Amino acid sequence: MKIKVITSYKPGTFDTFTKRSIQSILDNWPNDIDIYIYHESQTKDIFEHPRVKWIDLHKAQPELVKFKQKHKNDPVANGELQEIPGGVHREGSGPGAIGKGSFLFQAVRFANKVFCVTHSLKTLNDYDYVVWLDADTYTFRPIPKDVLEKLLPQNTLVTYLSREGVDPECGFVGYNLKHSHIKSFANDWEKMYISNNVFKLTWGWTDCSTLRHLIDKLGKNAKVNNISQATSFKPHVFINSELGLYIDHFKGKRKQMGTSVVNDLLPDSEATKLDYWKQVPTSLPEKKK
């Protein structure tokens, strides 16, 4: 199986966690797996490596630039509530976002990730799978090729981490480039933004929200491989899947810490036996009163 890892990062965060993440992929993923790094003209971060290719997202995806330019000064399109004349209207509230601003509705911010993925789905014709991996991850030990191949079946469109009652966790998503619907899937995903139909969703405008919408829309034609193993009350589904045996994902406060914590893991998780997880903090810092 021929796999390409893709990722992107917010300007100014390369030295914070992205550089470490990329190096951990180069160190611990199979040597025949290369990386696409999408950037927003951050040429100062670029380094040469035979397994790494850098792509200027704004040059590669002009429709993304048009979308961001159109909505960059619209508070609602950026997660706030204040409406402007001729601007976006928010119909829904989303879980945990009732009557207040929320990242769940930051369409401009999350459009970047969507257009990274769709670019790769439409251009990487010589590969079997594209794996999106968030830049705030750390691969802490070698991940064997056969593990990846098991996670990426030949008969499914998407491999992802489902979360009960909310959008999927999209820190790791596998896209089957040999699936008959993958090109139309990519085109439909872009059209949601080009046509502004993304703003019709009532539960959120993130990449996770739009991915969920498209999968539901395709129904049986979008057979998915759900690799989540966590129960609904445990929100950190990434590290509670098989991925947690090899990769950490720094969600929320964990970005500043550079690690998840032991209490993020289910008590019976195999990951608790690994040296990496034995050395991380037990819990997150308490909120300051």
Wavefront OBJ file of the C-alpha trace (Angstrom):
o trace
v 0.000 0.000 0.000
v 1.309 3.410 -0.992
v 0.498 6.051 1.631
v 1.071 9.797 1.770
v 0.818 11.728 5.060
v -0.437 15.295 4.792
v -0.586 18.053 7.371
v -0.697 21.819 7.759
v -0.179 24.318 10.527
v -1.196 27.766 11.647
v 1.359 30.510 10.871
v 3.604 31.101 13.863
v 3.235 27.607 15.364
v 5.997 25.806 13.467
v 8.547 25.978 16.271
v 5.909 25.421 18.965
v 4.903 21.877 18.026
v 4.784 21.390 14.240
v 8.527 20.901 13.704
v 8.628 18.253 16.424
v 5.586 16.522 14.935
v 7.076 16.333 11.452
v 10.395 15.039 12.764
v 8.580 12.350 14.744
v 6.855 11.180 11.533
v 10.179 11.025 9.711
v 11.695 9.099 12.619
v 8.880 6.657 13.347
v 6.732 6.125 10.259
v 7.866 3.644 7.562
v 10.572 5.046 5.292
v 8.441 4.632 2.176
v 5.827 7.085 3.486
v 6.369 10.710 2.442
v 4.844 13.918 3.779
v 3.058 16.853 2.193
v 3.229 19.978 4.358
v 0.715 22.636 3.372
v 1.637 26.169 4.417
v 0.293 29.686 3.945
v 3.376 31.299 2.383
v 5.499 30.658 5.505
v 8.629 30.152 3.428
v 10.919 30.811 6.379
v 9.914 27.434 7.865
v 10.790 25.381 4.810
v 13.569 22.802 5.146
v 14.840 20.270 2.638
v 14.252 16.553 3.146
v 13.856 13.776 0.542
v 10.576 12.607 2.121
v 9.038 16.074 2.518
v 7.297 18.282 -0.036
v 6.036 21.772 0.806
v 2.914 23.176 -0.844
v 1.794 26.798 -0.679
v -1.910 26.309 -0.002
v -2.924 29.753 -1.227
v -1.257 29.173 -4.591
v -2.626 25.656 -4.888
v -6.192 26.527 -3.908
v -7.314 29.946 -5.237
v -10.961 29.192 -4.357
v -9.928 28.973 -0.711
v -8.360 32.422 -0.956
v -11.576 33.816 -2.444
v -13.630 32.276 0.366
v -11.360 33.653 3.081
v -11.182 37.106 1.520
v -14.956 37.241 1.224
v -15.617 36.323 4.843
v -12.501 37.408 6.736
v -14.203 40.485 8.233
v -17.534 38.800 8.947
v -17.751 38.071 12.691
v -20.295 35.278 12.246
v -18.156 33.424 9.680
v -15.348 33.593 12.254
v -17.324 32.130 15.132
v -18.856 35.255 16.704
v -22.499 36.364 16.957
v -22.484 39.949 15.655
v -24.094 40.080 12.222
v -23.164 42.613 9.565
v -25.213 43.821 6.559
v -25.024 41.249 3.781
v -23.076 38.894 6.016
v -23.545 35.352 7.252
v -26.412 34.341 9.523
v -26.040 31.532 12.013
v -29.127 29.355 12.360
v -27.796 26.776 14.762
v -26.121 26.809 18.129
v -24.037 23.657 18.139
v -23.257 21.596 21.234
v -21.878 23.857 23.957
v -22.236 26.998 21.820
v -25.737 28.166 22.679
v -26.005 31.933 22.422
v -22.277 32.614 22.377
v -19.281 32.744 20.083
v -17.651 29.391 19.419
v -14.799 27.790 17.497
v -17.426 25.399 16.130
v -18.514 28.147 13.742
v -15.095 29.430 12.652
v -15.629 28.571 8.997
v -12.773 30.758 7.748
v -10.252 29.096 10.041
v -11.238 25.495 9.311
v -11.598 25.980 5.549
v -7.788 25.790 5.335
v -7.751 22.175 6.470
v -10.561 21.174 4.133
v -8.815 22.621 1.075
v -5.538 20.919 2.029
v -7.298 17.566 2.045
v -9.273 18.124 -1.163
v -6.135 19.236 -3.016
v -4.374 16.007 -2.104
v -7.418 13.862 -2.936
v -7.570 15.355 -6.422
v -3.847 15.347 -7.233
v -2.215 12.301 -5.604
v -3.274 9.792 -8.240
v -0.322 7.439 -7.709
v -1.159 6.692 -4.074
v -3.585 4.291 -2.401
v -4.301 6.365 0.704
v -3.917 9.881 1.980
v -3.625 10.141 5.760
v -4.345 13.491 7.336
v -2.430 13.912 10.601
v -2.789 17.048 12.722
v 0.438 18.962 13.305
v -0.155 18.929 17.071
v 0.611 15.222 17.258
v 3.733 13.349 18.275
v 4.609 9.862 17.055
v 6.547 8.535 20.025
v 7.549 5.099 18.736
v 7.762 3.282 15.373
v 4.397 2.493 13.802
v 4.650 -0.630 11.615
v 3.365 -0.575 8.038
v 1.052 -3.521 8.704
v -0.663 -1.577 11.503
v -1.358 1.286 9.120
v -2.615 -1.086 6.436
v -4.999 -2.661 8.940
v -6.353 0.797 9.806
v -6.866 1.671 6.132
v -9.120 -0.952 4.460
v -9.430 -1.182 0.695
v -13.252 -1.263 0.724
v -14.000 1.914 2.727
v -14.003 5.560 1.693
v -12.838 7.080 4.962
v -11.149 5.911 8.158
v -11.910 8.165 11.103
v -12.554 8.446 14.836
v -16.251 8.708 15.612
v -17.548 10.476 18.725
v -21.035 9.674 19.932
v -23.461 12.571 19.552
v -20.920 15.045 18.132
v -18.696 15.457 15.095
v -15.830 13.003 14.529
v -12.303 13.613 15.775
v -10.306 14.539 12.680
v -6.752 14.554 14.025
v -6.236 11.364 12.018
v -8.304 10.631 8.918
v -7.539 8.167 6.145
v -8.914 8.772 2.640
v -9.026 5.885 0.178
v -7.794 7.266 -3.144
v -8.889 4.105 -4.982
v -12.531 4.429 -3.906
v -14.909 5.190 -6.783
v -16.472 8.155 -4.951
v -13.302 9.872 -3.712
v -13.065 12.508 -6.478
v -16.739 13.492 -6.260
v -16.368 13.528 -2.468
v -13.500 16.020 -2.757
v -15.400 18.192 -5.244
v -18.553 18.230 -3.087
v -16.498 19.198 -0.050
v -15.012 22.205 -1.840
v -18.397 23.203 -3.252
v -19.773 23.536 0.265
v -17.453 26.516 0.716
v -17.469 27.899 -2.823
v -21.301 27.989 -2.770
v -21.476 29.131 0.886
v -23.643 26.090 1.678
v -21.396 25.441 4.664
v -23.333 28.180 6.445
v -26.536 26.140 6.197
v -25.246 23.572 8.679
v -26.815 24.086 12.094
v -24.359 22.254 14.372
v -21.015 23.684 13.243
v -18.797 24.813 10.362
v -15.534 23.037 11.173
v -13.833 20.475 8.947
v -15.254 17.817 11.271
v -18.786 19.164 10.810
v -18.600 19.270 7.026
v -16.965 15.831 6.852
v -19.783 14.399 8.939
v -22.360 16.099 6.695
v -20.861 14.645 3.508
v -20.577 11.139 4.930
v -24.223 11.256 6.052
v -25.224 12.565 2.628
v -23.450 9.763 0.765
v -24.959 7.116 3.015
v -24.109 3.572 1.893
v -21.807 4.936 -0.804
v -19.513 6.303 1.918
v -18.739 3.207 3.922
v -16.484 4.290 6.762
v -14.034 2.540 9.020
v -14.526 3.824 12.554
v -11.383 3.133 14.606
v -12.649 4.801 17.777
v -12.665 2.526 20.813
v -13.505 5.021 23.564
v -16.892 5.294 25.213
v -18.976 8.435 24.857
v -17.938 9.870 28.235
v -14.239 9.841 27.317
v -13.672 12.702 24.869
v -10.053 11.988 23.885
v -10.904 9.279 21.377
v -7.628 9.622 19.452
v -5.316 8.209 22.097
v -7.946 5.700 23.238
v -7.867 4.075 19.826
v -5.064 1.905 18.466
v -3.360 5.155 17.487
v -2.623 5.797 21.167
v -0.111 2.958 21.104
v 2.053 5.050 18.765
v 0.866 8.676 18.591
v -0.149 11.386 21.069
v -2.502 14.229 20.111
v -2.287 17.516 21.985
v -5.887 18.703 22.212
v -6.679 22.035 23.878
v -4.482 22.755 26.905
v -2.279 19.854 25.945
v -0.719 21.962 23.176
v 1.031 24.100 25.782
v 2.068 21.017 27.750
v 3.323 19.121 24.701
v 1.624 15.949 25.909
v -1.673 14.402 26.843
v -2.084 13.020 30.365
v -2.598 9.615 31.946
v -6.141 10.481 32.988
v -7.029 10.916 29.301
v -6.618 7.170 28.852
v -9.217 4.564 29.678
v -8.089 2.503 32.702
v -7.857 -0.729 30.712
v -5.981 0.830 27.792
v -2.965 -1.089 26.492
v -1.232 2.272 26.120
v -0.840 2.603 29.906
v 1.803 -0.146 29.760
v 4.063 1.863 27.433
v 7.027 3.881 28.711
v 5.811 7.042 26.979
v 2.529 7.078 28.879
v 4.231 6.181 32.149
v 6.266 9.393 31.907
v 3.535 11.948 31.109
v 1.672 13.972 33.774
v -1.230 12.295 35.497
v -3.756 15.068 34.938
v -4.263 18.479 33.387
v -3.517 21.582 35.481
v -6.499 22.821 37.468
v -8.285 25.896 36.230
v -7.311 29.102 37.991
v -10.153 30.582 40.009
l 1 2 3 4 5 6 7 8 9 10 11 12 13 14 15 16 17 18 19 20 21 22 23 24 25 26 27 28 29 30 31 32 33 34 35 36 37 38 39 40 41 42 43 44 45 46 47 48 49 50 51 52 53 54 55 56 57 58 59 60 61 62 63 64 65 66 67 68 69 70 71 72 73 74 75 76 77 78 79 80 81 82 83 84 85 86 87 88 89 90 91 92 93 94 95 96 97 98 99 100 101 102 103 104 105 106 107 108 109 110 111 112 113 114 115 116 117 118 119 120 121 122 123 124 125 126 127 128 129 130 131 132 133 134 135 136 137 138 139 140 141 142 143 144 145 146 147 148 149 150 151 152 153 154 155 156 157 158 159 160 161 162 163 164 165 166 167 168 169 170 171 172 173 174 175 176 177 178 179 180 181 182 183 184 185 186 187 188 189 190 191 192 193 194 195 196 197 198 199 200 201 202 203 204 205 206 207 208 209 210 211 212 213 214 215 216 217 218 219 220 221 222 223 224 225 226 227 228 229 230 231 232 233 234 235 236 237 238 239 240 241 242 243 244 245 246 247 248 249 250 251 252 253 254 255 256 257 258 259 260 261 262 263 264 265 266 267 268 269 270 271 272 273 274 275 276 277 278 279 280 281 282 283 284 285 286 287 288 289
